[in-house]
Amino acid sequence: MAPVRGRAVQDHVALAEIELCGDLIIAASAAKERLSLESIDEVLRVAEDRDVGG
């Protein structure tokens, strides 16, 4: 968002998304192979179970 009269307006959702993207980039760069879906969920702190069957 654009600064307002010398004070920056913070978008907390955008900042959280940027932090999660950074965490994912760090995990991917440290991994020897591609990250599994489970690894990505762990990095992004996703707590839902994936239903593979449908």
HELIX and SHEET records of a PDB file:
HELIX    1   1 HIS A   12  ALA A   30  1                                  19    
HELIX    2   2 LEU A   37  VAL A   43  1                                   7    
END                                                                             
